[in-house]
Amino acid sequence: MLPVSNLPAGTLSYPLDCEHGSSGSRRNSLPSELTASGPRAGACGANYVNVKPRVTFYWLNFHLPYACRHSGLCCTAGWPIPVEHARVTAIEAGIARDVIPLQVVPWLVTGSNLPDDVAGTLALRDNAHCVFFEAGRPGCAIHGVKPASCAHFPFVCLFDQRGVHVTLSHYCPTSTALLFEHTGPIAIVEGPSPLPDVTMLEGLDASEALPPTVAADKPRLMSWDELSAWERDRVLNAKIDELQGDDGALFDRARAAVPAPLSWPEAPDHLESIWFAMIAPAWPHFDDVLSRYAAAKAFASWSLYLGEGVDAAAETARIAAAVLRIECARQCRVFGRPLDRELLSNAIEQSDLLLVHYADPETLARPEAGPNNTA
Ligand code: SF4
């Protein structure tokens, strides 16, 4: 796998308090004094949203079996993880009982100007691994009392009047593995809350928004049934075509949505020749996987509400397809071999690192909203 640290310099200096993006209630953000480096664990622009009683949760069927396999990628990414006061007490109690071994002291990085419920961030070791990762045992040493941000990764939720739509960040290797493991048709299904024991979930709160318009140039609002039918059609017919003429421009739209001072590397040179020599022959073999990734980009799209409705959601899905094709080319160039399952997995993970964790979702949905706009 291409480690994040192999990306060009500058791509990791991600401010946790990304202030671009969604409207809504309290932001899950920290002041910059606490944000040394690293991308956000949660989706950029996410808030914590109260889960109403008896709300319906919608999933893509291939995401439904998700369960953490302790890959550790999210624990070694160098992300600054906020720790709630309530968790501090539980973690301290574990350390005091000698249940939680420590290799870095202090384990909590504190500072001033914190949100009321945040005590600080988890300390990182010199290699940017979380202090509690493999601290004496495989995986997370504080699994039962880990901070809310850890528990929410890789879930990405959209709240609207129909319910809660749950998709996953494929930066998580387990999420990506599910794209390969599913068999059978794609479907939108009802399922449980991703975190049944919590009452506040991270996501975009559009629960009081009107449905989107039929199209940007047609002012009539959709009915909720029409929106669900549109979404179902997009999901069932999702696919990712071969290299397109405007892929470079679409990829640059995603790069332009990354808030300064962050950046994402340019598309590799000789894109067309890499594509036809190293990717095109293998592309049809991954048809099913690509369709599932495309479905995940069409489902629960925040662009429905952050941009001009279904047109914005369709355009964001096109951007995602272009990003994936170009990240595949980067993988093939870096590793010097044709596309295979490992390289496609890497490319999917990197694509969602850019699309979910780096890019401001409002700028993705509405390029004119972003300060870095070059589109
Ligand atoms: S607290 Fe646990 S889950 Fe969270 S980053 Fe550290 S090791 Fe990973």
Residues whose N, C-alpha, C, O or C-beta is under 5 A from the ligand:
A	BS01	SF4	C74 C75 C130 F132 F133 C140 A141 K146 C150
